[in-house]
Amino acid sequence: MVRELDPGGPGRWAAFALWKNAPQPMVTLFKTLDVTRLVKLSRRRGLKFNMLLCWCVGRAAAQTEEFFTLPVGDTLMRYDRLAVSTVVILANGDVSTCDIPFSDSLKQFERDYLSLTGRVQASGEPYDLSGSHMVVGTSALAGYDIDGAVNVYAGIYNNPFLIWGKYRKKLWRLKLPISFQFHHAQMDGVPAARFLDCLQGELNALGA
């Protein structure tokens, strides 16, 4: 279910009024995650690294209240469902996007991830859930050693967005730099930083 929040009611209306017309209302945080457990689970069970990380992103977002409200146009929208978007590389080298409905069940999320990304690859058309889900965007530049990225703000796509490259071996641990961009009307720095800490907690719990 998606509903428009009443202007002036509870929520982030003050932040929305402050930031909705800002020329650059997006904030980006950078963090280096420990993905050692994720990589081990991926190899042991034959699960895709990107799928597992997207699932952990969904798990952490589901525990962060601010993710369920999003500035859309001239209002704030309230969602009761989440999805995690991933970039799909097509046969001709172009890219498309695929929104995976978040499920707390890893098996269900994996089934949806594989079937929906397969559909996008076959059709070349994006799979879009933005009309019914609050979508957390992700982009994996897995073949490249980057420290993070900052997106251009176009004033259309206000959704939170995470970007990462390839993980790195540091002593006996595997580290992944990640960037997290969000609209300031949606959340402040503290809940955003708390979300990243929660994401690390979900990664630490994998395979436990």
URSUL-V706961 format. One line per field, one symbol per residue. ss: DSSP state (@ for helix, = for strand, . for the rest). psi: psi as a letter, one per 30 degrees, with the letter a starting at -180 (. if undefined). burial: I if it has 24 or more other C-alpha atoms within 12 Angstrom, else O. A space follows every 10 residues. Layout:
ss: ???
psi: ???
burial: ???
//
This chain:
ss: .===...... ..@@@@@@@. .....===== ====.@@@@@ @@@@@...@@ @@@@@@@@@@ @@..@@@@== ==..=====. .========. ....====== =....@@@@@ @@@@@@@@@@ @@@...=... ...======= .......... .......... ====...=== ..======== ===.....@@ @@@@@@@@@@ @@@@@...
psi: kklkkkkfal aheeeeeefe gkfigkkkkk kjkjgeeeee eeeeghkkee eeeeeeeeee efgjefffkk kjbglkkklg kllkklkkkl egfllllkkj kkkfkeeeee eeeeeeeeee eefgkljkgf ffkjkjklkj ifgkilfalk lkkfgejflk kkklbllkkj cglkkjkkkj klkffelaee feeeeeeeee eeeffkg.
burial: OOOOOOOOOO IIIOIIOOII OOOOIIIIII IIIIIIIIIO OOOOOOOOII IIIIIIIIII IIIIIIIIII IIOOIIIIIO IIIIIIIIIO OOOOOIIIII IIIIOIOOII OIIIOIIIOI IOOOOIIIII OOIIIIIIII IOOOOOIIII IOOOOOIIII IIIIIIIIOO OOOOIIIIII IIIIIIIIOO OIIOIIIIII OIIOOIOO
//
